[in-house]
Amino acid sequence: MDETPVYLDHHATTPVDPRVREAMWPYFSERFGNAASRVHAHGKAARDAVEAARQEVARLVGAASDELVFTSGATESDNLAILGTVRARAADGKHILTVETEHKAVLDACTALEREGCRVTRLGVDDRGLVSLDALEAALSDETVLVSVMLANNEVGVAQDLAAIGAITRARGITFHCDAAQGLGYLPFSVEEMGVDLASLSAHKMYGPKGVGAIYISRALQTRGIPAPQMHGGGHEQGFRSGTLNVAGIVGFGRAASIMAAEGAEEARRLRALRDRLKQQLFDGLEEVRLNGAEEPRHPGNLNVSFGYVDGAALLIELCKVASVSSGAACSAAEAGPSYVLEAMGVEKDWAAASVRFGVGRHTTNEEIDRVAARTIEVVQALREHSPLWKAKVTGQTIDW
């Protein structure tokens, strides 16, 4: 009987923690009230649970609870932050600054604003995936109203210097948005210390349920009516995001955030050790393997590597028999071709096509890491045996392209 593949795609999603599931369950049954029902006991119970969860999530990012608005996920939060801010600040300018390697929710929202007449600058990154602070500052103008830079890249795990970016934007009165869905709880993140005005959050990236997220909106922005709501009808969530609240999901988000706040730092150390164990075995067991992205600062559970002289599609098919891994972001899974993130980093097409993202998680074990490493080495070696390019390399032949 075939073994169940090891789950190593924790950047795509995470399993719901049993403690989270336990906290959520009553709100599907006996505590089913609508949090907007302000008169009766069922509504009050739901509303109290939402507010308790709001405090937990806000605490994780160093915010006050009234600065936290619940949404359906980080994609909606990104859209509310970007579309809502630029539309609310139209009189101040129509220039947006972001990075080529941002999540598609950010990049596509910016593209939508271009169609409305806005100007978007997409900064490049170096071969480690890092954006230049000098280039960022030089690209700003009097028309710039929004800068959007993520916490940790969802493909290569690289973390940007948010504190430095926040200092630049705050000095110039520019709204600073951060997609913090990846790495929250594992990497240092404080909206106040980093000068972040808007932050997008997701429950399912931290062992909470899918379909629920949040956006941090600073009080300073709220008093100015920023961002402009993108959903209307009922005035829920201080008017920023109308719609009946997903009480069970929000409760799960709150519990997941409280667990991450208590255990995230220690868990990050364990993930880093597991990731490094996998990296060491792959690099010791194979030639022509490259790490994609800076070694540090980096999401502790992320290992993105390229294997030279193998067919990328065949590699992924074979690897997925033993481990659930990916060659890029889940948000871009429908797109053909190599990763746009690796392309922006200057990774050659052949290497980018044979890249694998290993995402280590909360329940990953040493034994699973060893099994995946051994099987990966076997698969790569087997594929290379049938590769004319590999044969030419090991025999010293010259390839006439």
N, C-alpha and C positions, 0 to 999 in steps of 0.2 A: 504494500500500500504506500502510495506517495506521501511524503511528509508535507504538512501544511507549510507554505512559504513563510519565512521570517518577515515580519512587517518592518521595513526600513524606509518608509515614506512619510515620516512624521511631519515634514514640511507641507505636505498636501493636506493632511488632517491627522488628528489623534483620536484614539479610542476614548470614550467617555470613562472617566475614572469612577470606580464603584462608589466612592464617597459622594461624588457629584450626582450619580444616578439615584442614590438613596435620598439625597436632599430634594431632588426634583419630583419624585414619585407622588407625594401627596397632592401636588398641584395639578395632577392629571385627574384626580378623583375627588376626594372630599373637600379639598381647598381649591375649587375650580372657579372661584369668583373672578369678575372683571375688575381690574385694578382701578378703572375709571368710575366704578359705581361707588359713590361717596357716602351713601346713606346707610346701607345695610351691612351686617356683620361679614357676609361672604366677600363683599367688595373690600372692606377694611382689611381683612386677613390677607387678601391678595396684594393690596397696596402696601401693607407693612412689610411683606416679604420682598417686594420690589425695592423698597427704600433701603432695606437691610442689604440687599445685594448691591445696590448702587454705591453704598458706602464701601463695600469690600472691593469693588472694581476700581473705584476712585482712589482708594488707598494704595492700590498696587502701582499707580502711576504718579502718586504724590499730588493728587488733586482734591478739591472739596467735592462733596457729593452733589451739590447743585451745579457743578460744572460737567456732569456726566449725563449724556443723553443716550438712551438705548435705541438700537437700530436692528436691522435684520442681519448685519454682518459687516465686515470691514469694507467690502465693495460698496455697499450703500454709504457707509461712513466716508469713504474716499470721495464719492460723488457729491455728497452733501458738503464736504469741506471745500472741494475745488470749485464746483459749479456755484455753490451758494456764496462762497466768499467773493469770487470774481464778479458775480452779478450784483452783489450788494455793494461792492467797491468800484463799480463801473465809472463813477465820477472821478476816482483817484487815478485811474490808469487801466490799461488792458494788457499788461505784460505779465506772463507767468514764467517762472524758472523751475525746471525740474531736471531729472537725470535720465539718461537713455536706458538705464537698467532698472528703472522703477517697475512696480507691479503694473500689469495691464489695466487695472482699474484706474490708476492714476494717469497713465499714458493715454488711454482712450478718452477719459474725461477731458484731458487737455486738448486732444484732437477735436472733440465736440465743440469746445470753446473757440478753437481756430475757425470753425465754420460760422461762428457768430461774430467774427471780426477781431478776435484777440490774437496777440502775438505770443508764441510759445518758444522759449529757448530750452533745448534739451542738451544738457551738458554731457560730454563724453567722460569716460573713466580711463584710468591707466590699466596696465595689464594685470594689476591685482584687484581691479574692480572698485578702486577708490577714486572719488571725485576730488579735484584740486580746489582748495579753498580760495586760492588766488584767482583761478578761473571763474569760480562762482561769484566772487565779489566784483570782478571786472565785468561780468555779464549783467549786473544789476543796473537799473536806470531809474529815473524819476517816475517812470510809468509802471514800474514793477509793483504789483500788489500782493503777489503770492509766491512763496518758495515752497516746494514740496519735495522732501527727501526722506527716504525710508530709514527705519532703524537697522534692520538686517535684511540682506537680499534673500529672497525666497529660493533662489537657485544655488548660489555659491556661498551664502551665509555671511558675506562680508558686512561689517558694521561701519557706518560712516561716523564722522566726528560731529555729532549733533550739537554739542555744547558750543563748539566754535561757530557753526552755522547759525545757531540761535543768537549768539552775540552779534553777529553781523546783521541779521535781519532786525533784531530789536533796536539796534542803533539807528536804523534807517526807517523805522516805522512800517516794516513790511511784515505781513502775516506769514507765519511759519507753520506749515502743516507737516506732520510726520505719519506715515503709515507704519504703525508699530505692531502689526499683526504677528510678525515673525520675531522670535527671540525675547518677547516680553516676559519678564520674570527670570530669565537666564542671563540677560545682559543688563548693565546699569541703564535705567531709564527713569527720569524725573522731569515732568513737564516744566516745573519751575526752574530747576537747576539748568536745564537745557534750553530754556527760552522758547519752548514750544507753545504755540497758541491753539493749535488743533491737532488731535491725535486720533487715528483710527485703530480700533481694537476688535479682536475676534475671539469668541469663546472656543471654537473648535480647534484652534491651534494650541490651546493649553488644557486639553483633556476635558473640555466642556462640550455642550451640544452644538450641533450645526444649526444655522438659521438664526443666530443671535449674535449681536456685536454691540459696539458702542462708539460714540465719538466724544472726546473731551473737547469742550468749548470753554475757553477762559472767560472769566467774568468780564474782563475788559472788552472782549469781543461781544459778549452777550448784550452789554449795555448799549452797543452801537448797532444792534440788530444784525450782527454777522455771526454765522452765515445766513443767507436768505433761505427759508424753508424750500425744499424741493418736493415735499408731499404735503397735501392740504386736506383738512377734513377732521375737525374735532379739537384741534389745538393741543393734542397730547404732547408730553415731554417738553413743556414750556413753550410750545408752539413750534419747536424746531423740527419735530418729526411726528406727524399725526398718524394714528392707527392704533388699534387695540393691542395692548402690550402682550407679548409672549411670556406670561408669568412663569411658567415652568422652566422655559429656557433661560430667563433672566435669573431665576433662583440658581440654576445650574452654573451659570456664568459667575455669579457671586461666590459660590462654593469653590469653583475652580480657581478663581482669583485668590481666595483666602488660602487655599492649599499652596498655590504658587508663591504667595508672599512668605509663607512659613518655611517652605521646603525648596524653593527655586535655586537658591545659591548653592546648597549642598548637592542638589540634583544636577546642576550645571557641572560641578566638578566630576561627578560620576559619568555624565555623558561625554565629557571631554576625554576622560580616560578610555572609555569604550571606543570613541571615534579614533583616538590615537592608536589604540590597539589594532583596529582594522587597517588604518593607514600603514602602520609599520609592517604588517604581514603582507599587504599588497605590494608595497615598495621593495620589501626584501625578496618576495617570491617572483617578481616579474621585472623585466626590463621595459623601458619605454613607457613609463607611467608618469603622468604629470598632474600635479595639484592645480585646480582652478580656483583662483581667488587668493587673497592674502591669508597667510596662516593666522595672523592676528591683526586687528580685532576681528573675531569671527564667532558666529553662532556655535556654541560648544557641541551641538549634535550634528553639525553639517560636515560632510566629506564629499566634495565634488571632484572627481578625477576623470581624466581622459586616458584611454588605452590606445597606444599607437599600433598601426598595422592590423586592425581588425575592422570588420564590417559592423557599424554601430547598431543597425536594426537586428542583425543576427545575435549580437552580444546581448541586447536587452531581452530578446525573446528567450534565450537560454537562461539568463540570470533570473528572470521572473519565475522560473520553475522552482527556484530555491529561495528567492527573496523578492518581496514586493518593493521594487525600486523604480526610479524614473530617470528619464534623460533630460528633463526640464521641469518647468512649473506646471502644476495641474491646471492653472488658469489658461495655459497656452497649449493644452494637450491636443486641441483640434487643428492646430496649425502645423503644416508640414515644414520640414527643413530644420537645420540646426538652431539652437537656442539664440535668441536675440541678445541675451545677456552675455553669452560667451563671444558672440560676434562683436559686441561693443567693446569687449576687453581685448580684441585683437587675436583671439584664438583661431588658428587655421581651421578651415572647414572640415578637413578630414579628422582632426583631433576633436573638434566640437561635436561632430556627428557620432563619435565614439565616446561620449562623456556619460557618466553615470552619477546621479545624485543619491548618496546614501544618507538617510535621515535617521539617526539614532534617537530612541525615545525612552520614556519612563520605565517601561517594562522590558527593555532589551537586556539580554544576559551576555556574559562572557562566552558561554558555550555557543550562543547564536552567532556572535561575531566571528568566532573561530570557524564555524560551519560555513558561513557566507564567504569568508576570506578564502578558505580552501577551495570552495566550489568556483569562486570567481577566477582564481588562478588556473584551475583546470579548464574552464570555459575559454579563457583568453588563449591559453596555450593550444587548445584544440583548434580554435579558429585560425590561429596563426599558422598551423600546420598546412592549412589549405590556402594560405595567402601567398600569391606570387611576389608581392612586395616584401613580405617578411623573408621569403626564401632568398630574394635578391639581396636583402640587407645582410643576412647572416653569412652569405657566401661572398659578399663583397662585390656583387655585380653592379653595373651601372644601368639605371633605368632610362630608356630613351622615350621621353614623353612625347 
